[in-house]
Structures are given as structure tokens and as C-alpha cells.
Amino acid sequence: MSELSQNYKALLQEVGEGAVVISLAVRMESKPGWTLFKNFTEHGCDLVLQRRDSNHDTNQVKIEVKTRQNLLTKRVNRGALHFTVTEKERGSSDYLVAYWFDRHTFFIVPCNELKPVKVNDDTAYKFIAYWSEKQGCFTEDSEKWRDRWGLILDKLQ
């Protein structure tokens, strides 16, 4: 299968967002006063962490979730996955959580750390995760962002 059908893409998106919700919910247990919900109202981010009262420096943290996999594709370079966000998604989110489904690995990347790339006449932003089969681990650049949940949790004061 060279490209996933739309129903597989939608399912993978739901699975990724759900995995991030569960992962954050477990870690947020020690962060009273914050709620986590899926964003259905505005474009640009998938999840929102919202403070119940608004008398603090940070009242909201917005997260864009991208999920990729190598199980159902015929990708030549299976050691690299591209997680791409639009300019609007980058501008509307504080963090990208990139979920590599078949490795069950999360990369938490601040949106201002994403690399700009030209797509037609537009600018998109990317994080590329690299897995080295030879070494059996993620590369140093990828490892830098792997499971960095503390970047988000530290905002929840």
C-alpha cells in the first residue's frame, strides 16, 4: 500500500491524538487546576490544556498532534519520518507532539524549533525523526526531543 486511504488516515489521527491525551492525562495528575480537551472550535491545534482560573502567566497550552507510521506504507527510507505542520498550525500551537506509531514513540517539539520548508509557494514546518537500524536507536537530533513531556508540564504551574 503506497498511500493510506482516507479512513485509515483518519483512524491513525484519532489513535495518535488519543495516545497523546492518555499520556498527558497520566502525567497531569500532579497538576491541579488544569484540564485537557480536544479542540473542536478553532483550526490550528488538536489539543488544548486550559487553566480553570485565569490569574496566572500561562492559562492555555496548545498542542498540534501528528501521527506517522511505517506499517502500511511502502516507504523506501523507513528510518525517517517527516512530521509536517502548516503555517497556521505552527502559529496556533505551542508544541508539536509527533507520534511514531509503530515505535510507540513521542517527540515533543516546541513549534518555534520546527524547520521551515518550501511547499509549492507556501512555507510549512517540519520535524524529521530518524531511526538508525545499524545502531538500533534514534539519532542524536531525534533523541533531543524524544519523550520531552516536561517541556509541556513545566508550563502548567
N, C-alpha and C positions, 0 to 999 in steps of 0.2 A: 504494500500500500504506500504510494508515494506521498499522498496528502490525505489528511484525515477528513472524513465527511463532516458536515456541519454539526450533526448530532453528537459525534464523538468530541469535537472541539468544545461544544457547549458543556458536555459532561465533564471533560477534563478541567474546564474552567471552574465548574461547580466543586469538583473534588479538590482542586487547589485552594480555592477560597475557603472551603470547609476545613481543610487541613490547617490553614493559617489561623482561622477562628479558634479551633481547638487548641492549637499550640500557644496562641496568645492568651486564651482564657485560663489555661492552666498556670501560666506564668504571672497573670494579673491578679491572682488570688490575694497577694500581699499588697495590692494597690487599691485600697478602698476609695470610693468616690468616683471611679471611672466605669464607664460602660462601653461595650464593644458592639457594633452593629454593622450589618451590610448596608451599604449606601444605595438607596433606590431613588434618591431625589436629584442628585446632580451628577453630571458627567465628569469623568476625570479621575475618580478614585473608587476603589471597590469596598474598602472598609474604613470605618471612622471610629476612633476612640474619642469619647466625649466625656468631659468632666461634668459631674452633676451640678456643681455650683461654678460660678464664673469669676471668682475673686482671686485668680492666680495668673502667673505669667503664661502658662500653657493651658489652654482649655480644650484643645482639639488636636489630634494627630491623624493625618490622612494617609492611607496606605493603598498603593496600587499592587495587585497581585497578578503575576504572570506565571503560567504553568507550562512546562515543556516536557517532552518525553521522547525516548528513542525506541519504544517497544513496537509501535505500529507505523513506523516510517522507514523508508529506505534511504536514510541519510548516509552519505559517504563518510563524512567525518563525525563519527559517533562520540568522539571525545570532546566536542564543543557544542554548546547550546547557546543560542542568541536569545536574549530577553529584551525585547524592543518596546519602548513606550512612545506615544505620540507627544508632540509638544504640549498639547492640552493636558494629557495625563501627567506629564512631568511637572507642569505648572500648578496642577491641582493637588499634588500629592507631596507628602514629606518623605516617604520611603517607598522603594520598590521592594517587595518580597518576591524573589524569584524562586520558584519551587521546581526542582528537578525531580519529577515524579518517580521515575524508575530507580533513582538513587535515594529516594526519600530524603532529600537534602534541601535545606532552605538557605538562601543567601539574602541577607538584609542589607540593602544598599541605600544610603541617603540619595535622594533624587539629584542633588547638586553634584554627586560623584559620577553620574551616568555620562557616558561619552557621546558627543553629538556625531551624527552620521547624516549624509545627504541621501534622501529617498525621493527620487524624481526632483521636483523643485522645492520640496519641503525638508525640514530638519526633524529627525527622530533622534531618540536617545537610547543607548544600549549598554547592557552589561552582558559580557560573554563569560560563561563558566566553562572552564577547561578541566577535563579529567585525563590524567596520564595513565594509559593502560600499562605502559612499561614500568612506571614507578608505583602504580596502584594507589594513586592519591590525586587530589586536586592540586593544581598548580598554585604557586605562592600568591598570585594575583587573585585567584578564586578563593583560596583559603582565608584571605584577608576579610572576606565578607560572610563566610560560612557560619551559620547559627549565631549571628551577632544580634540576638534578641535584645541584649542590653542597650543597644542604641535607641530602641523604641521605649523600653521600660524605664530608662533613665529620664525620659521626658515626662513620665507620669508621676510627678512629685505632689 
